Structure formats: structure tokens, C-alpha cells
């Protein structure tokens, strides 16, 4: 079978999407690091659980320190800081989510799943924990379960970009391209749009329906948002092929 640009892109989406999806969860927390110690650096500031609101200052300080480590790609140090936060305050839902994400960054998926499952037992509606478990389920190719978790998360935070991005990817993998395109567009339009991979999801859906010009538009948007991405050259080649009528 000839390895075309389209097949390379499909492989790229399957292999890398979950890793990209996890990054915005932590990046969004970095946007609020300078806020007061009592205001949690959560992915979207519209949701804080009862447990989070009761977090003591010392636990929050450890959480913020862990996020700073994460921004420097110091994931083992971040893990240690998040565990310190939980030693101080074991019911700190956002720290559980951050710990799980740091474990994902270290490719420790089984450990992350254990953290997520334990935390969701205590906080079954926390959107950050639901997104964490959804990312883990996608890694293990349990896409239907991931869809359920993401819908629950989006019922609390309907415009959360990482959740919309992961939802689009899960819909693509389960053959629901119409909804994958819709949710990819919603992710693109989110206030904090950090995940350009959604444009590859839309492009793959358009390609599967032979809507090549629409796919070309999505590839071009991806390149504007991530011109130095590892897949950029493959995507440029595919754009040239479409322009040539292939």
C-alpha cells in the first residue's frame, strides 16, 4: 500500500493527538499564575469545586509551584509539587487533575488512570478530572467511553477548548465526522485556542468525504497556527497534491 500524504496524516492524528490534547490543560493553568493565592489556577475560571474552594494557602502554593515546573518541562519536579499539595490537602480536586496530567507527560498512563479513578470517586462531576480520564481512555483507544466522559465535562464547561478538541478526535475515530467537524470548529473558535491538531481532524473528515478543497482550507489553517510542527512538511505536500488535482 502506497504511503500517501493522506495516510501519513491519519497516522499522525492517531499517534499524537492525545499528547497534544493534554498540553493545553496545563497551558491554560499558566494563564492565571499571577492571580491571588486564593484563586485557583484552573483550566477555565468558571468552575471550582467545593473541595477546591476550601483548599488552604499552602496547598495552593504547591500547586502553583508544580505548574511552574510544568511550564519548564520539569515533569518529575511538577509531580512532586502536586503530591505535596495533596499531602497538605488530600481532597484538592484540581491538584489531582494536575498530578494526572504530569504523569501523562511522563508517559505513565496506568499511574495517571489510577489517580483519575480515585479522584473521580470523590468528585464525579469535576470537569478537569473528567477530561483527564477522557484523555487516558483515548490513549487506550476506548473512544466510546471517552465520548461519555467528555460530554459530561462539557455539560459543566461547554466551551472548554481541550474538551472540544478531544471530543472531535473521538468522534472522528468512531466515524462521526459531521459532529467531529462541528466540534473542531467550536474548539477553533474558543477564547483560548491552543490545539491546532483539530484542523487535521476536520481535514481527515473532509478527505474521507472527497471534499478536498475544504480539507485544503483546514490544512492551511493548521500551518498558520503551527508552521513549525513536525507534520508541517507532510501537510504542505498534501496541499500541493490537492492543488494539482490528486
Secondary structure as UniProt FT lines:
FT   HELIX           5..30
FT   TURN            31..34
FT   TURN            37..38
FT   TURN            45..46
FT   HELIX           50..53
FT   HELIX           57..71
FT   TURN            72..73
FT   HELIX           75..88
FT   TURN            90..91
FT   HELIX           93..105
FT   TURN            106..107
FT   HELIX           109..122
FT   TURN            124..125
FT   HELIX           127..139
FT   TURN            140..141
FT   HELIX           143..156
FT   TURN            158..159
FT   HELIX           161..173
FT   TURN            174..175
FT   HELIX           177..189
FT   TURN            196..197
FT   HELIX           198..208
FT   TURN            209..210
FT   HELIX           212..225
FT   TURN            227..228
FT   TURN            230..231
FT   HELIX           232..243
FT   TURN            244..245
//
